[in-house]
Amino acid sequence: MQPYIDILLSGLLIGILVSAPMGPVGMLCIQRTLNKGRWSGFCTGIGAGLSDLCYCLVTGLCLSMVQSFIERHSIIIQIIGSVVLIAFACWLFNRNPAAALKKPSRSRNTFGTDIATGFLFTASNPLIIFFIIGLFGRFNFLLPEYDKSHYIAGYSFIFTGTIVWWYIITFFVNKVRAHFNVRSMWLINRIIGSIILLMALYGIYGAVKDYYNNPKTHDTEIITPASNT
């Protein structure tokens, strides 16, 4: 039962964090919520969530092909993943959300179009894979004891996490629409960047602590490769 709980929580957090940064799709979602109503913005978020899920599946498939390498170097991968998250947090902290702001379209779209454009906006940024790799490394999303049922549950909760995020954002924007502006988006980016930074630093601390407290892992990381030469 514990592995299920771990992967469900990890999946939920990955889904929320991969959706949270206020990039172009976030701006689009907020614009549609303000201009066309909450459900138009939410459908845009669903499209973005589907695209994020596809990128997570691709990332997981690629990483599973080198699973033996991951098992042998799990601590190093966790540190690298945390460093990636630190770099992303710094970029997000200094990002100007107004740069992604575009004029809202006057055309009347259907919810299907909202989902499709949300998907395409997110899919047009393949660099998100590096962020997902960092999250997978930080949360140990790929572990040898997990089987297919664990991963089905995990990826389902990644998508659930994205939906939860966009539901909250559209609800919040709809409630405070009279007071919502670019400064609000800037503040959201700062808060999210700070949370990601703290999680990454904690991940590095945990990895270093495990490295020095687990002699077996230490031997695996350092001695084994030397004995093969």
C-alpha positions, 0 to 999 in steps of 0.5 A: 500500500505504501508504494501506491501512496508514495507514487500517488502523492508524487504524481499529484505534486508533479502534475501541479508543479509542471502546470504551475508556472505562468507561461504562455498557456497560463496567460492564455488560460487566464485571458480566456477566463477573464474574457470568455468565462471560467469554463473556457479557461478551464478547458484550455487548462485541460488541453495543457494538462493532456500535453503535459501528460504526453511529455511525462509519458515520453520522459518516463519511457525514455528513462525506463530504458536506462532504468539500471543506470538510474538504479545505480546512480539514483542519488546523483540523478536526484541531485542533478534533478534538484539542480535543474529545478533550482535553475528553473526556479531562478528563471521563473522568479525573474520572468516577466509574465507580461512578455507572454501576454497577447491580445485576446482573440475576438472570435468565438471559440468552442470548448473543443477549440479551447482544449486543442489550443491549450494542448498545442500551446503546451506541446510547442515547448518541448524544453519542458521535458528537462523540467519534467526530468528534474521533477522525476529525479527529485520525487524518485518517480521511477523506482524498480519496485514499481509495476505497471499498476503503480505507473498507471496510478502515478500518471493518472494522478499527474493528470489529476494534478494538472486538472486540480491546478487549472481548476483552482486557477480559473476559480480564483481568477473568476472570483477576483476578476475585477482586481486581477492584473499582470502584477498578480501573475508576477506574484504567482510566478514568484511564489511558485519559483520560491516553492520549487527552489525550497523543494530542490534544496531539500532534495539536495540535502536529502540526497547528500544525507543518504549518500553519507549515511548509506555505505552501500550506495556510496560503494555503488556510486564510486567503487563499482565503475572503477572496478569495471575499468 
